[in-house]
Amino acid sequence: MELPDRIWVYCNGGEHGDWGVTDDPENAKFGDIEYIQFPRFYELLNEIEVNRSRHYEDCLELLRKAEKRRSEALRIMAFAGALIITAGIIFALDIMIGGT
């Protein structure tokens, strides 16, 4: 199954927090429900536990923590990629200069 590039997550208030997701931006436009847009949020659903007994603020906090972990992981991958590219450039320059 192909996952959408972006989905929207909502949390609404009340005595117990309620939450849900949609991949249709038109469904993310309801009056008092706050939607948060996440890229590939389905990958995060396995990492966090969001249930209907959590309050609104707790639900939003869990979603923010999950997004922070995702962005930290992307930053580490970008740094590792930059190191690999730098090593490749150094190796290519070494060969061009005449090293073995």
VOGU-900439 format. One record per residue (C-alpha): residue number from 1; chain; x, y, z. Coordinates in Angstrom, 3 decimals, decimal comma, padded with zeros to 6 digits, always signed. Example, Ala and Ser with C-alpha at 12.3 -4.5 7.8 and 13.67 -1.06 7.14 Angstrom:
BEGIN
<site><ketor>1</ketor><loti>A</loti><east>+012,300</east><north>-004,500</north><up>+007,800</up></site>
<site><ketor>2</ketor><loti>A</loti><east>+013,670</east><north>-001,060</north><up>+007,140</up></site>
// end
This chain:
BEGIN
<site><ketor>1</ketor><loti>A</loti><east>+000,000</east><north>+000,000</north><up>+000,000</up></site>
<site><ketor>2</ketor><loti>A</loti><east>+001,376</east><north>+003,417</north><up>-000,999</up></site>
<site><ketor>3</ketor><loti>A</loti><east>+001,565</east><north>+005,887</north><up>+001,889</up></site>
<site><ketor>4</ketor><loti>A</loti><east>+000,661</east><north>+009,523</north><up>+001,246</up></site>
<site><ketor>5</ketor><loti>A</loti><east>+003,443</east><north>+012,098</north><up>+001,411</up></site>
<site><ketor>6</ketor><loti>A</loti><east>+001,571</east><north>+014,187</north><up>+003,967</up></site>
<site><ketor>7</ketor><loti>A</loti><east>-001,145</east><north>+013,560</north><up>+006,462</up></site>
<site><ketor>8</ketor><loti>A</loti><east>-002,959</east><north>+015,745</north><up>+008,962</up></site>
<site><ketor>9</ketor><loti>A</loti><east>-003,413</east><north>+014,810</north><up>+012,599</up></site>
<site><ketor>10</ketor><loti>A</loti><east>-006,100</east><north>+016,352</north><up>+014,757</up></site>
<site><ketor>11</ketor><loti>A</loti><east>-006,620</east><north>+016,560</north><up>+018,491</up></site>
<site><ketor>12</ketor><loti>A</loti><east>-009,743</east><north>+018,114</north><up>+019,898</up></site>
<site><ketor>13</ketor><loti>A</loti><east>-010,582</east><north>+019,057</north><up>+023,436</up></site>
<site><ketor>14</ketor><loti>A</loti><east>-013,207</east><north>+017,888</north><up>+025,839</up></site>
<site><ketor>15</ketor><loti>A</loti><east>-013,054</east><north>+015,836</north><up>+028,998</up></site>
<site><ketor>16</ketor><loti>A</loti><east>-011,018</east><north>+013,235</north><up>+027,135</up></site>
<site><ketor>17</ketor><loti>A</loti><east>-008,765</east><north>+014,073</north><up>+024,237</up></site>
<site><ketor>18</ketor><loti>A</loti><east>-009,796</east><north>+012,695</north><up>+020,885</up></site>
<site><ketor>19</ketor><loti>A</loti><east>-007,491</east><north>+012,268</north><up>+017,917</up></site>
<site><ketor>20</ketor><loti>A</loti><east>-007,455</east><north>+011,129</north><up>+014,334</up></site>
<site><ketor>21</ketor><loti>A</loti><east>-005,623</east><north>+011,361</north><up>+011,041</up></site>
<site><ketor>22</ketor><loti>A</loti><east>-006,560</east><north>+012,155</north><up>+007,472</up></site>
<site><ketor>23</ketor><loti>A</loti><east>-004,634</east><north>+012,246</north><up>+004,212</up></site>
<site><ketor>24</ketor><loti>A</loti><east>-007,192</east><north>+014,568</north><up>+002,580</up></site>
<site><ketor>25</ketor><loti>A</loti><east>-006,440</east><north>+018,262</north><up>+003,143</up></site>
<site><ketor>26</ketor><loti>A</loti><east>-010,143</east><north>+019,074</north><up>+002,641</up></site>
<site><ketor>27</ketor><loti>A</loti><east>-010,989</east><north>+016,956</north><up>+005,707</up></site>
<site><ketor>28</ketor><loti>A</loti><east>-008,449</east><north>+018,931</north><up>+007,759</up></site>
<site><ketor>29</ketor><loti>A</loti><east>-010,534</east><north>+022,119</north><up>+007,644</up></site>
<site><ketor>30</ketor><loti>A</loti><east>-012,994</east><north>+021,764</north><up>+010,517</up></site>
<site><ketor>31</ketor><loti>A</loti><east>-013,881</east><north>+024,682</north><up>+012,781</up></site>
<site><ketor>32</ketor><loti>A</loti><east>-012,526</east><north>+024,125</north><up>+016,289</up></site>
<site><ketor>33</ketor><loti>A</loti><east>-010,424</east><north>+021,031</north><up>+015,641</up></site>
<site><ketor>34</ketor><loti>A</loti><east>-006,695</east><north>+021,723</north><up>+015,445</up></site>
<site><ketor>35</ketor><loti>A</loti><east>-004,932</east><north>+019,754</north><up>+012,748</up></site>
<site><ketor>36</ketor><loti>A</loti><east>-001,159</east><north>+019,418</north><up>+012,652</up></site>
<site><ketor>37</ketor><loti>A</loti><east>+000,444</east><north>+018,513</north><up>+009,340</up></site>
<site><ketor>38</ketor><loti>A</loti><east>+003,151</east><north>+015,843</north><up>+009,462</up></site>
<site><ketor>39</ketor><loti>A</loti><east>+005,184</east><north>+014,411</north><up>+006,627</up></site>
<site><ketor>40</ketor><loti>A</loti><east>+004,811</east><north>+010,643</north><up>+006,600</up></site>
<site><ketor>41</ketor><loti>A</loti><east>+003,236</east><north>+010,550</north><up>+010,050</up></site>
<site><ketor>42</ketor><loti>A</loti><east>+002,318</east><north>+006,879</north><up>+009,632</up></site>
<site><ketor>43</ketor><loti>A</loti><east>+005,981</east><north>+006,069</north><up>+010,287</up></site>
<site><ketor>44</ketor><loti>A</loti><east>+005,616</east><north>+007,717</north><up>+013,707</up></site>
<site><ketor>45</ketor><loti>A</loti><east>+002,422</east><north>+005,939</north><up>+014,735</up></site>
<site><ketor>46</ketor><loti>A</loti><east>+004,384</east><north>+002,842</north><up>+015,718</up></site>
<site><ketor>47</ketor><loti>A</loti><east>+006,697</east><north>+004,917</north><up>+017,945</up></site>
<site><ketor>48</ketor><loti>A</loti><east>+004,119</east><north>+006,738</north><up>+020,050</up></site>
<site><ketor>49</ketor><loti>A</loti><east>+001,007</east><north>+005,714</north><up>+021,911</up></site>
<site><ketor>50</ketor><loti>A</loti><east>-001,920</east><north>+008,064</north><up>+021,528</up></site>
<site><ketor>51</ketor><loti>A</loti><east>-005,216</east><north>+006,903</north><up>+022,992</up></site>
<site><ketor>52</ketor><loti>A</loti><east>-008,619</east><north>+008,439</north><up>+023,588</up></site>
<site><ketor>53</ketor><loti>A</loti><east>-008,131</east><north>+008,784</north><up>+027,348</up></site>
<site><ketor>54</ketor><loti>A</loti><east>-005,408</east><north>+011,426</north><up>+026,989</up></site>
<site><ketor>55</ketor><loti>A</loti><east>-006,247</east><north>+015,088</north><up>+027,352</up></site>
<site><ketor>56</ketor><loti>A</loti><east>-005,848</east><north>+017,515</north><up>+024,474</up></site>
<site><ketor>57</ketor><loti>A</loti><east>-002,532</east><north>+018,949</north><up>+025,678</up></site>
<site><ketor>58</ketor><loti>A</loti><east>-001,072</east><north>+015,481</north><up>+026,293</up></site>
<site><ketor>59</ketor><loti>A</loti><east>-002,063</east><north>+014,420</north><up>+022,802</up></site>
<site><ketor>60</ketor><loti>A</loti><east>-000,431</east><north>+017,466</north><up>+021,223</up></site>
<site><ketor>61</ketor><loti>A</loti><east>+002,699</east><north>+017,007</north><up>+023,353</up></site>
<site><ketor>62</ketor><loti>A</loti><east>+003,088</east><north>+013,394</north><up>+022,210</up></site>
<site><ketor>63</ketor><loti>A</loti><east>+002,752</east><north>+014,452</north><up>+018,583</up></site>
<site><ketor>64</ketor><loti>A</loti><east>+005,332</east><north>+017,214</north><up>+019,014</up></site>
<site><ketor>65</ketor><loti>A</loti><east>+007,787</east><north>+014,835</north><up>+020,704</up></site>
<site><ketor>66</ketor><loti>A</loti><east>+007,382</east><north>+012,348</north><up>+017,869</up></site>
<site><ketor>67</ketor><loti>A</loti><east>+008,015</east><north>+015,072</north><up>+015,287</up></site>
<site><ketor>68</ketor><loti>A</loti><east>+011,117</east><north>+016,198</north><up>+017,200</up></site>
<site><ketor>69</ketor><loti>A</loti><east>+012,506</east><north>+012,637</north><up>+017,221</up></site>
<site><ketor>70</ketor><loti>A</loti><east>+011,850</east><north>+012,364</north><up>+013,503</up></site>
<site><ketor>71</ketor><loti>A</loti><east>+013,626</east><north>+015,641</north><up>+012,742</up></site>
<site><ketor>72</ketor><loti>A</loti><east>+016,609</east><north>+014,626</north><up>+014,903</up></site>
<site><ketor>73</ketor><loti>A</loti><east>+016,883</east><north>+011,346</north><up>+013,006</up></site>
<site><ketor>74</ketor><loti>A</loti><east>+016,783</east><north>+013,213</north><up>+009,681</up></site>
<site><ketor>75</ketor><loti>A</loti><east>+019,515</east><north>+015,576</north><up>+010,875</up></site>
<site><ketor>76</ketor><loti>A</loti><east>+021,761</east><north>+012,642</north><up>+011,821</up></site>
<site><ketor>77</ketor><loti>A</loti><east>+021,161</east><north>+010,995</north><up>+008,439</up></site>
<site><ketor>78</ketor><loti>A</loti><east>+022,001</east><north>+014,252</north><up>+006,657</up></site>
<site><ketor>79</ketor><loti>A</loti><east>+025,246</east><north>+014,582</north><up>+008,621</up></site>
<site><ketor>80</ketor><loti>A</loti><east>+026,210</east><north>+010,984</north><up>+007,812</up></site>
<site><ketor>81</ketor><loti>A</loti><east>+025,473</east><north>+011,621</north><up>+004,132</up></site>
<site><ketor>82</ketor><loti>A</loti><east>+027,646</east><north>+014,746</north><up>+004,170</up></site>
<site><ketor>83</ketor><loti>A</loti><east>+030,524</east><north>+012,750</north><up>+005,684</up></site>
<site><ketor>84</ketor><loti>A</loti><east>+030,239</east><north>+010,093</north><up>+002,987</up></site>
<site><ketor>85</ketor><loti>A</loti><east>+030,209</east><north>+012,727</north><up>+000,226</up></site>
<site><ketor>86</ketor><loti>A</loti><east>+033,213</east><north>+014,507</north><up>+001,765</up></site>
<site><ketor>87</ketor><loti>A</loti><east>+035,151</east><north>+011,244</north><up>+001,962</up></site>
<site><ketor>88</ketor><loti>A</loti><east>+034,326</east><north>+010,558</north><up>-001,699</up></site>
<site><ketor>89</ketor><loti>A</loti><east>+035,541</east><north>+013,999</north><up>-002,772</up></site>
<site><ketor>90</ketor><loti>A</loti><east>+038,782</east><north>+013,599</north><up>-000,810</up></site>
<site><ketor>91</ketor><loti>A</loti><east>+039,335</east><north>+010,170</north><up>-002,355</up></site>
<site><ketor>92</ketor><loti>A</loti><east>+038,678</east><north>+011,527</north><up>-005,870</up></site>
<site><ketor>93</ketor><loti>A</loti><east>+041,059</east><north>+014,452</north><up>-005,330</up></site>
<site><ketor>94</ketor><loti>A</loti><east>+043,722</east><north>+012,093</north><up>-004,047</up></site>
<site><ketor>95</ketor><loti>A</loti><east>+043,449</east><north>+009,980</north><up>-007,195</up></site>
<site><ketor>96</ketor><loti>A</loti><east>+043,458</east><north>+013,054</north><up>-009,468</up></site>
<site><ketor>97</ketor><loti>A</loti><east>+046,573</east><north>+014,437</north><up>-007,793</up></site>
<site><ketor>98</ketor><loti>A</loti><east>+048,368</east><north>+011,184</north><up>-008,416</up></site>
<site><ketor>99</ketor><loti>A</loti><east>+048,033</east><north>+009,233</north><up>-005,194</up></site>
<site><ketor>100</ketor><loti>A</loti><east>+047,227</east><north>+005,559</north><up>-005,157</up></site>
// end
